Amino acid sequence: MDIAKGVNPAPRDSSVEQSFGFKVRKENDKERQFFNGRPDVAGYAAEDNSIVVNPYNEHMRDPNKRRGLINIEGARLYIRSRNYKAADLPDLTKDQRKFLMELPSPSGKDKGYSTDELDLRATALSRYIGGDTSFPKWSNEQIAFAKSLIE
């Protein structure tokens, strides 16, 4: 099930943390302030096409979890860079949609991971690629699509 065990989208040059060609960068002051208030957020795919890891998230001290997060966000950036529309990506399962709608919003004030269908579908695929074991079971269509992204 864990695709990250069989396929690693990380570069061969391990001197630079990256995934799918997107580099990890240090958080800026505004991001640091956000992360400090939201240690539950592991990191994100930034608008500048970089990956930012939350220095206040205790799970990011574990190298395997950090690599998983980097692969998740790298996959998300890769999907974003391909200009897919929501209809191009496999739909969410009922359990996945429920799971995402029960997560806190980015602001942390409301429930619901996102209202953007493309973002929701890309999240499911990127979490498969990153080996996220907390995410509800993927459909065969999602698995095939995710594998096509990394082959």
LINKA-V990003 format. One record per pair of residues at least 24 apart in sequence whose C-alpha atoms are under 10 Angstrom apart, sorted by the first residue. I is the first residue (numbers start at 0). GAP is how many residues later the second one is. Records with the same first field share a line. If there is no record, write none. Layout:
I=GAP + GAP
This chain:
0=127 + 128 + 130 + 131 + 132 + 136 + 137 + 142
1=125 + 126 + 127 + 128 + 129 + 130 + 131
2=124 + 125 + 126 + 127 + 128 + 129 + 140 + 143 + 144 + 147
3=60 + 63 + 64 + 67 + 68 + 123 + 124 + 125 + 126 + 127 + 128
4=124 + 125 + 126
6=122 + 123 + 140 + 143 + 144
7=59 + 60 + 63 + 121 + 122 + 142
8=61 + 62 + 65 + 66 + 120 + 121 + 140 + 141 + 142
9=57 + 60 + 61 + 64
16=34 + 50 + 53
17=32 + 33 + 49 + 52 + 53 + 55 + 56
18=31 + 32 + 48 + 49 + 50 + 51 + 52 + 53 + 54 + 55 + 56 + 58 + 59
19=50 + 51 + 52 + 53 + 54 + 55 + 56 + 57 + 58 + 59 + 129 + 130
20=28 + 29 + 53 + 54 + 56 + 57
21=26 + 27 + 28 + 29 + 48 + 49 + 51 + 52 + 53 + 55 + 56
22=26 + 27 + 28 + 29 + 47 + 51
23=25 + 26 + 27 + 28 + 29 + 46 + 49 + 50
24=24 + 25 + 26 + 27 + 28
25=24 + 25 + 26 + 27 + 28 + 29
26=24 + 25 + 26 + 27 + 28
27=24
31=24
33=72 + 73
36=71
37=68 + 69 + 70
39=64 + 68
40=63 + 65 + 67
41=24 + 27 + 28
42=26 + 27 + 29 + 30
43=25 + 26 + 28 + 29 + 30 + 32 + 33
44=24 + 25 + 27 + 28 + 29 + 30 + 31 + 32 + 33 + 35
45=27 + 31
46=30
47=29
48=24 + 25 + 27 + 28 + 29 + 31 + 32
49=24 + 27
50=25 + 26
64=65 + 66 + 67
65=64
66=63 + 64
67=58 + 59 + 60 + 61 + 62 + 63 + 64
68=57 + 58 + 60 + 61 + 62 + 63
69=60
70=55 + 56 + 57 + 58 + 59 + 60 + 61
71=50 + 51 + 52 + 53 + 54 + 55 + 56 + 57 + 58 + 59 + 60
72=50 + 53 + 54 + 56 + 57
73=52 + 55 + 56
74=47 + 48 + 50 + 51 + 52 + 53 + 54 + 55 + 71 + 74 + 75
75=43 + 45 + 46 + 47 + 48 + 49 + 50 + 51 + 53
76=45 + 49
77=44 + 48 + 71
78=39 + 40 + 43 + 44 + 46 + 47 + 70
79=38 + 39 + 42
83=34 + 38
84=32 + 33 + 34 + 36 + 37
85=30 + 31 + 32 + 33 + 34 + 35 + 36
86=30 + 31 + 34
87=30 + 33
88=28 + 29 + 31 + 32 + 33 + 35 + 36 + 52 + 53 + 56 + 57
89=28 + 31 + 32 + 34 + 35 + 49 + 50 + 51 + 52 + 53 + 54 + 55 + 56
90=26 + 27 + 29 + 30 + 31 + 33 + 48 + 50 + 51
91=25 + 28 + 29 + 30 + 31 + 32 + 33 + 44 + 46 + 47 + 50
92=28 + 31 + 43 + 44 + 45 + 46 + 49
93=42
94=40 + 41 + 42 + 43
95=24 + 25 + 27 + 28 + 39 + 40 + 41 + 42 + 43
96=24 + 27 + 39
97=38
98=35 + 36 + 37
99=24 + 35 + 36
121=24
124=24
